[in-house]
Amino acid sequence: MSLLVVGSIALDSVFTPFGETADALGGSAVYFSVAGSILNPVQVVGVVGSDYPIAELDRLAPRGIDWSGVERADGESFRWKGKYSYDLQSRETLETRLGVFAAFRPKLPQAFRDARFLFLGNIDPELQLEVLSQVRRPEIVVCDTMNYWIQSKRDDLLKLLARVDMLMVNDSEARELSGDWNIHRAGRWILERGPKQVVIKQGEYGALLIEKGRTFHIPAYPLEEVFDPTGAGDAFAGGFMGYLARSNAVDTQHMRRAMVYGSTMGSYSVSGFGVRGFEGVTTEDVEQRVRQFVDLTNVPIAEPAP
Amino acid sequence: MSLLVVGSIALDSVFTPFGETADALGGSAVYFSVAGSILNPVQVVGVVGSDYPIAELDRLAPRGIDWSGVERADGESFRWKGKYSYDLQSRETLETRLGVFAAFRPKLPQAFRDARFLFLGNIDPELQLEVLSQVRRPEIVVCDTMNYWIQSKRDDLLKLLARVDMLMVNDSEARELSGDWNIHRAGRWILERGPKQVVIKQGEYGALLIEKGRTFHIPAYPLEEVFDPTGAGDAFAGGFMGYLARSNAVDTQHMRRAMVYGSTMGSYSVSGFGVRGFEGVTTEDVEQRVRQFVDLTNVPIAEPAP
């Protein structure tokens, strides 16, 4: 089924205790697409500047990413520079340059307007609403956001929440949005604003899928080496949505499995700088790691035979 | 099967954003026993001062706790005073008074020396070794420790590690002990020092059971109200060991189920100040909550019938 993402397409400069990158391929739409396209073709809407190394996007094309909705504008591409702490638990933004992203108004190609699975990546909620209004009959709409929009565009964000099926954010965003530090109360607060489900990403602690009266938890895949957490949340979203689109299903059982695909894609993402963690990863690799989650999580609750 | 714990029996004064307690029943052996005895009788070894409200311990006796190994010494009981942050994520120790605990040398009653399931709660590793040497033929030995002993009694602690089956600590302790911030590498480091299993408790994020080449994760039970995290780790240990003792089993499958009982007991513990979260909790309550973990965690990995 058709899967569409709108989000940032950026050049990231990242410093971690293990190395650094300069102007590497990044942004929410890129991480989402690289992960999601391992499972299902992905259509991308976004903007890049005249300085963007288009060839690098093309290099990712064989995986089934349709970049034809990416506008090329005069000016500089969106750039983000950040530095992680020694234990990768926190990061500091050193620089954000919006560039051509500042004037971006998303306009979907006709072929994209019939998308059935829609992910509104972390951009201005006004733009998220504009994209939503251009998609004719989506089966499911999932959106992300961040602290910046929670503070500066709260009204638009609440308007958006009333119109989406799911919010997918990290725990600090859920806390800030709801004003509640208890993550389960925060989840319920969000459900009361429209979405039928909330996914709360918790980094190395995994993620929660919260529905009315029901919660599901998936841990992160156990990794002894983590190099770069940048984009892990978007890769999670790509795996989650890619699985749903491939299955053409949006019921709870499929969403729970989608959580496993999300966590799996997050684990590949953090295993290399930028999107390099995905190099050479096949669908079969993904399925094998997904199967390992059964042993990692399933509670053998019935007494075994003596 | 006989289950023995050695640990502190304290009077705790705790400040949280939701209230406070003064000289309330606390200490690792108390939390362990109150939780564990819901599943299996518990024998306790420890010391209290002449000021200890023995009647309060007696009040817990109907649950199957044998306090006959608790020495009553002249002097003041062990006291701890602490204050939690607004989100209960961190705490500050305001005061620790060892009292009679400073001169404590554990001496097990004859009837306790045949204990088959042994939990060495967080006390001086020298004393943990002394207790271990007095138990004739334990089926399984699990020990806890804390940052204070990791820093001040590292040699004794490593000696102890070589002689126990499992170390059960929280994540910051595992990191400090191993000198590694990656929790999975930290777990492997510990396994290389003797224990066949490591349980790493992660508070609201649940707990990991790490064995050579295999990891299991259990989340915390979702709670919208948390009042007092004090003792949750010891309650977890009590549930874990109580389940193993009741089952008279120490294989991996039972340990995974024991993790669910541990997480369940942790959830009762944090739901009230001190040990009050356990008031009125029946075995049936526990079993019902344990069953809820299946829906919370199990990955429906096979495709459902169409």
Interface residues (C-beta under 8 A of the other chain):
Chain A: Y86 D87 W181 N182 I183 H184 R185 R188 Q202 E204 Y205 G206 L208 R214 T215 F216 H217 I218 P219 P222 L223 E224 E225 V226 Q253 R256 R257 V260 V290 R291 F293 V294 D295 L296 T297 N298 V299 P300 I301 P304
Chain B: Y86 D87 W181 N182 I183 H184 R185 R188 Q202 E204 Y205 G206 L208 R214 T215 F216 H217 I218 P219 P222 L223 E224 E225 V226 Q253 R256 R257 V260 V290 R291 F293 V294 D295 L296 T297 N298 V299 P300 I301 P304
